Amino acid sequence: MLSTSSPAEDRIADLEERISALGPWFHNLRLGGVQTAPQHFLGDYPQVKYERFAQALPTDLSGKSVLDIGCNAGFYSFEMKRRGAERVVGIDSDEHYLAQARFAAGVLGAEVEFRKMTVWEIGALAERFDVVIFMGVLYHLRHPLLALDLIHEHVARDLLLFQSMQRGSRTVAPVSEDYDFLDKDHFEEPGYPKMSFVEHKYAHDETNWWVPNRACAEAMLRSSGFRIESQPEDEVYLCRWTELSDPPDGPRCVYPARG
């Protein structure tokens, strides 16, 4: 029996079938007119979030390199290519998401390199990038400050686009350079830097390990050598790499590059 559908309808049907086979999707991408996660519990995610801070990023990334850590299906990697980035590398530890990203790159015709790699292995890249994206990863790590130290030590050259889930007070209390051993009151202040440890699960996710408040997220960035340039969205920071000297107790805990 001859098909009564048009070539365009056949193409859409094929795309829908392939997208479904690669599901479930966390990034709602638009691929050839088909959305990958139209029923996302956060809405049109991450597009709806990106729109709230996109204006803070350089509009022209011509000649620049970008590293997207925890790239998932590649939404931010593709957005950086749209801004003209010469080289974009996306890394993730999950082959499921990487398969989605590679498929999406093929449909979009985007030249993005996707690699299976954790943040702990980034020294092996032996390359510094003009823009590093570290969105939605920190709270999934058992050793979050080490991750920021590794990014500073091995792969960041200029800009860091950072986001972390935050809970607790949104205020940022002034912090002294030092406190007397018997002075304890500041630890009880809502705006003092604090991070909550999740022993079991949060939001039904066993990979949520640490959740900072706003003051803690900002203090961790500064401590790791990233100067906060702007906060264009509640949990999003655009930072700039700065030189660090070793603290009195020795070099920061960073792994050497591994070949």
C-alpha positions in Angstrom: 0.0 0.0 0.0 1.4 3.4 -1.0 2.1 5.9 1.7 -0.1 9.0 1.7 2.2 11.0 3.9 4.5 13.7 2.5 8.4 13.5 2.7 8.3 16.2 5.4 5.8 14.2 7.5 8.0 11.0 7.0 11.0 13.0 8.2 9.3 14.3 11.3 8.0 10.8 12.1 11.5 9.3 11.8 12.9 12.1 14.0 10.2 11.5 16.6 11.0 7.8 16.6 14.7 8.2 17.0 14.3 10.9 19.7 12.0 8.6 21.6 14.4 5.7 21.3 17.1 7.9 23.0 14.8 9.0 25.8 14.3 10.0 28.5 15.7 13.5 27.8 16.6 16.1 30.5 17.3 18.8 27.9 14.4 19.9 25.8 16.1 20.5 22.5 14.4 21.5 19.2 15.6 19.1 16.5 14.1 19.6 13.1 10.9 20.9 14.5 10.6 18.2 17.2 11.0 18.8 20.9 13.0 16.2 22.9 11.3 16.8 26.3 8.1 18.8 25.8 6.6 17.6 29.1 9.7 18.6 31.2 8.7 19.2 34.8 10.6 22.5 34.7 8.9 23.6 31.5 10.9 24.5 28.4 14.2 23.6 30.2 16.9 24.7 29.9 15.8 27.3 27.4 13.6 29.1 29.9 16.5 29.4 32.3 19.0 30.4 29.6 16.9 33.3 28.5 17.3 34.8 32.0 21.1 35.1 31.8 22.0 34.8 28.1 22.5 38.6 27.8 25.4 38.4 30.3 27.5 36.2 27.9 29.6 37.5 25.0 27.4 37.7 21.9 30.4 37.0 19.6 32.6 34.0 20.6 34.5 34.0 17.2 37.9 32.3 17.7 37.1 31.3 21.2 37.2 27.8 22.8 34.5 26.5 25.2 34.5 23.6 27.6 31.0 22.4 28.8 31.5 20.3 31.9 28.5 18.0 32.6 27.1 18.8 29.1 24.1 16.5 29.3 22.4 16.5 25.8 24.4 19.6 24.8 22.1 22.5 25.0 24.7 25.0 26.2 27.4 23.5 23.9 25.1 24.2 20.9 24.3 27.7 22.1 28.0 28.5 22.3 28.4 27.3 18.7 25.5 29.6 17.7 27.5 32.5 19.1 30.4 31.6 16.8 32.7 29.6 19.1 35.5 28.1 17.1 36.0 25.0 19.3 33.4 23.5 21.7 34.1 20.4 23.8 31.3 18.9 25.9 32.1 16.3 28.6 29.8 14.1 30.6 30.2 10.9 32.6 26.9 9.4 31.3 26.9 7.7 27.9 23.1 8.0 27.8 23.4 11.8 27.6 26.4 11.7 25.3 24.4 9.6 22.8 21.7 12.2 22.9 24.2 15.0 22.4 25.9 13.3 19.5 22.6 12.6 17.8 21.5 16.2 18.3 24.8 17.5 16.9 24.2 15.5 13.8 20.7 16.8 13.3 21.7 20.4 14.0 24.9 20.1 11.9 26.9 21.4 14.9 30.6 20.7 15.1 30.9 19.9 18.8 33.2 17.3 20.3 31.5 15.2 22.9 33.7 13.0 25.2 33.0 10.7 28.1 35.0 12.3 31.0 34.4 13.3 34.6 35.4 16.6 36.1 38.1 14.7 38.0 39.8 13.8 34.8 39.9 17.2 33.1 43.7 17.6 33.6 44.0 15.0 30.8 42.6 17.5 28.3 45.9 19.4 28.6 44.2 22.5 27.3 42.8 25.8 28.6 39.5 27.2 27.3 38.3 30.8 27.0 35.0 29.9 28.4 34.2 27.0 30.8 30.6 26.1 31.6 30.0 24.4 34.9 26.2 24.5 35.2 24.2 22.2 37.5 27.1 19.9 38.5 28.6 21.1 41.8 25.8 19.7 44.0 26.1 16.3 42.3 29.7 15.9 43.5 31.1 14.4 46.7 34.1 16.8 46.6 32.7 20.1 45.2 35.6 22.4 46.2 38.1 20.1 44.6 36.2 20.3 41.4 36.5 24.1 41.3 40.2 23.8 42.1 40.7 21.4 39.3 38.9 23.7 36.8 41.0 26.7 37.9 44.2 24.7 37.8 43.8 22.8 34.5 41.2 24.1 32.1 40.0 27.7 32.8 41.7 30.6 31.1 39.2 33.5 31.3 35.4 33.1 31.9 33.6 30.6 34.0 29.8 30.3 33.7 28.7 28.7 36.9 25.4 27.5 38.4 24.5 25.5 41.5 21.3 24.7 43.2 21.1 26.7 46.4 19.0 26.3 49.5 18.9 28.3 52.7 19.3 32.0 53.2 19.6 34.3 50.2 21.4 36.9 52.3 25.2 37.3 52.4 26.5 38.3 55.8 29.8 40.2 56.0 32.6 37.8 57.1 35.7 38.8 59.0 39.2 37.7 58.0 39.5 35.8 61.3 37.5 34.9 64.5 38.6 34.1 68.0 38.3 30.4 68.8 35.6 31.1 71.4 33.5 33.2 69.0 30.7 31.0 67.7 27.8 33.3 67.0 28.7 33.9 63.4 28.1 30.2 62.5 24.5 30.7 63.4 23.9 33.7 61.1 21.6 32.8 58.2 23.9 34.6 55.7 27.1 32.9 56.8 28.6 30.5 54.2 27.1 27.1 54.7 26.6 23.9 52.7 24.2 21.1 53.6 25.3 17.5 53.2 22.7 15.0 51.7 23.5 11.6 53.1 20.7 9.7 51.3 18.6 11.5 48.6 17.2 14.9 47.8 14.5 15.3 45.2 14.6 11.5 44.7 18.2 11.8 43.5 21.0 9.9 45.2 23.6 12.0 43.3 22.6 15.2 45.1 25.4 15.4 47.7 26.0 19.0 48.8 23.7 22.0 48.6 25.2 25.4 49.4 23.5 28.6 50.4 24.2 31.7 48.3 27.0 33.0 50.6 28.7 29.6 50.4 28.5 29.3 46.6 30.0 32.8 46.2 32.8 32.1 48.8 33.7 28.8 47.1 34.1 30.6 43.8 36.3 33.3 45.3 38.4 30.7 47.2 39.0 28.7 44.0 40.3 31.8 42.2 37.2 33.0 40.3 36.2 36.6 40.6 32.5 37.1 40.3 31.8 39.6 37.5 28.0 39.4 37.6 25.0 37.4 38.8 22.6 37.6 36.0 20.2 35.0 37.4 19.4 33.8 40.9 21.9 30.9 40.9 24.0 31.8 37.9 27.4 33.6 38.1 29.7 34.8 35.4 33.2 34.7 36.8 36.7 35.5 35.7 39.8 33.5 36.3 42.4 35.1 38.6 45.9 34.2 39.7 46.1 32.4 43.1 48.9 32.1 45.5 49.3 29.0 47.6 47.7 29.2 51.1 49.9 28.8 54.2 49.0 25.2 54.6 50.4 24.2 51.2 49.2 24.0 47.6 45.5 23.5 46.9 44.4 19.9 46.5 44.5 19.3 42.8 45.3 16.2 40.8 48.1 16.5 38.2 47.3 16.1 34.6 46.9 12.4 33.6 47.7 11.2 30.2 
